[in-house]
Structures are given as structure tokens and as C-alpha cells.
Amino acid sequence: MARAQRIVVGKTAIAGVIAAVAGGLALLTPIAALLLLAALAAFVLMRSERAPKLDPRELAGPIFAALIAGALVGLPVAIGVLFTWRLWVEARWSVSETKRLAIAAGRPGETRFFALAHAWLTPLFGLSIVAYTAPHMVVGLPLDLPHVPTWVPMTLGALAALGVFDWAVRQAADWRLGELAPAPAAHMLVHHVVFLLAYGANLDISAGLVAVAAWRLAHAAPLFKPDALSGRETASHFL
């Protein structure tokens, strides 16, 4: 494995461990988890060469939708709208990061929609579990989503399992042939683990949010300078 690939795989593993620690702390002592998130955010600001981006236009739509839902249905549904938006944002970022790593590794074929369909199935399964078990309390706020019947999470869970299994088989075949791209493979492995444990395992939703936020912050904080594959700092763009 090339040095650049080893650095990125190490960075991915560290981010996954930080997410697990943050989620575990959120289950045991939420104050410690919040302090960890604050420390990670401060680390991002100190290490990033560019200021974090904040585009108000990307906030307008979700906030407007949450305000309408809150006015018509109530605060729990408004929080559910914001939760769904954040889950989609995190999944979109992770898929984009996988594409970036695949292109940098010379594997453009792994950026096609069908090659990455499994990456969307895991967050969708997590969202269906949250909707099926709603309502919830998230950081002291009520969260509610439209109830879905049992067959929805069962179907999405089966599709996600098949998608992840197919992806794992393809990665194993590439490894046997000596053609495995370790950086995108490692990131996608952590992606599946994070989303399954955060939302699909029916654990505390607040702990899941903390774990995913810590995962994003750990990626945004450049642990190695410069970025091994792109020669740039990882953008601290959370929208």
C-alpha cells in the first residue's frame, strides 16, 4: 500500500474511533460528549487553513420547511424535518468523499450511481428505523416523523444488507487480484458502521447525532498536512 493510501486509511480509522468514543460518551455522560464535540470544533478552526464555509442559501430551505411543519403540525415534526435534512447532508457528504477518494486512487468506475447505491441504503434504513420507532427525545427536544409500517424498515434493511454484501464481495475480489483501492474502501466501511450504529441499531438518537457530528469534525480537522491525496486541506463545509 502506498504511503498516501496508508495515511488516508489511518485518518479514516481515527475518525471512526472518534465517532465511536463520542457516541459512547453521549450514552454515558452527555456533557462529556458535548465537550468532545467542542474540542473537535476548536481543533478544526485551529488547524484549517481556510475558514469554514457557511452558505445561508443552503439553510433557507430546511429552516423554511421546519417552520411550516412546526406551524401546521407542531414542534416534534419540525425537529424531525431538521433531523432528516441533517441525515441527508451527512450521507451526501460521505458519498462525495468516497467519490473523491476513488478518483484520486484512479478508480473512476467506483463513482457511478449503481456502484454507490449501497452507500445510500444504509442511511435510508436508519431513517426508516427512526421513523418506525418515533417519537423520540433528541437533546431534550421532541422528534417525530410520519410513522411507517413494519415492512418499510424490513425491506430497506434487506436491500441495505444485499447492497453491503455485494460491495464487500467486490472489494474482496479486488483484494484477491491486488487491485483494491484501500482509501475509498476504508471510508465506505466506516460509513456503513457509523450510520448503522447511529440510527439503524435503534439506540439513543441523540448519541447517534453526536457520533455522526464527531465523525464529520474528525474528517474536517486535518490530522495530516497536506491532505495525502489532494494536496489540500479537507474543506470544513458542513452544509
BELURTA-V612277 format. One record per residue. D_LAST is the distance of its C-alpha to the last C-alpha in Angstrom with 1 decimal. Layout:
d_last-><D_LAST | D_LAST>
This chain:
d_last-><32.8 | 31.9 | 30.8 | 27.3 | 26.8 | 28.2 | 25.8 | 22.7 | 24.2 | 25.0 | 21.5 | 20.3 | 23.1 | 22.5 | 18.8 | 20.3 | 23.0 | 20.8 | 18.9 | 22.3 | 23.7 | 20.9 | 21.3 | 25.1 | 25.0 | 23.1 | 25.9 | 28.6 | 27.6 | 24.3 | 24.9 | 25.1 | 21.8 | 20.1 | 22.0 | 20.8 | 17.1 | 18.1 | 20.0 | 17.2 | 14.9 | 18.0 | 18.7 | 15.3 | 16.2 | 19.7 | 19.4 | 16.7 | 18.5 | 15.6 | 13.9 | 10.2 | 8.2 | 7.2 | 7.5 | 9.4 | 10.0 | 6.8 | 7.8 | 11.4 | 11.9 | 11.0 | 12.8 | 15.6 | 16.0 | 16.2 | 18.7 | 20.8 | 20.9 | 21.8 | 24.5 | 26.0 | 25.8 | 24.9 | 22.5 | 22.3 | 21.0 | 18.4 | 17.1 | 17.4 | 15.2 | 12.4 | 13.2 | 13.2 | 9.8 | 8.4 | 11.0 | 10.1 | 6.5 | 8.5 | 11.2 | 9.7 | 8.6 | 12.1 | 13.9 | 12.6 | 13.8 | 17.0 | 17.6 | 17.2 | 19.7 | 22.0 | 22.3 | 23.0 | 25.6 | 27.2 | 26.4 | 24.9 | 26.5 | 24.1 | 21.1 | 22.7 | 21.4 | 24.5 | 24.3 | 20.8 | 21.5 | 22.2 | 18.7 | 17.6 | 20.7 | 20.1 | 16.9 | 18.8 | 21.8 | 20.1 | 18.8 | 22.4 | 23.8 | 21.8 | 22.9 | 26.5 | 26.9 | 25.3 | 25.6 | 24.1 | 23.6 | 20.2 | 20.4 | 23.4 | 21.8 | 23.1 | 20.9 | 22.5 | 21.9 | 24.5 | 27.0 | 27.5 | 30.9 | 31.7 | 31.8 | 28.1 | 26.9 | 30.1 | 29.5 | 25.9 | 27.0 | 29.8 | 27.7 | 25.2 | 28.3 | 29.8 | 26.7 | 26.3 | 30.1 | 30.2 | 27.5 | 29.4 | 32.7 | 31.3 | 30.1 | 33.5 | 35.3 | 33.5 | 34.4 | 38.0 | 38.1 | 36.6 | 33.6 | 30.8 | 27.6 | 26.8 | 23.4 | 21.6 | 24.0 | 23.3 | 19.5 | 20.0 | 22.6 | 20.4 | 17.7 | 20.5 | 21.9 | 18.8 | 17.9 | 21.6 | 22.3 | 19.3 | 19.8 | 22.7 | 25.3 | 25.6 | 25.2 | 23.7 | 20.3 | 19.5 | 20.4 | 18.2 | 15.1 | 16.3 | 17.1 | 13.7 | 12.0 | 14.9 | 14.5 | 11.1 | 12.5 | 15.7 | 14.2 | 12.4 | 15.8 | 18.1 | 21.2 | 23.1 | 23.4 | 23.0 | 20.8 | 23.5 | 22.6 | 20.8 | 22.5 | 19.3 | 17.1 | 14.1 | 11.1 | 9.3 | 5.8 | 3.8 | 0.0>
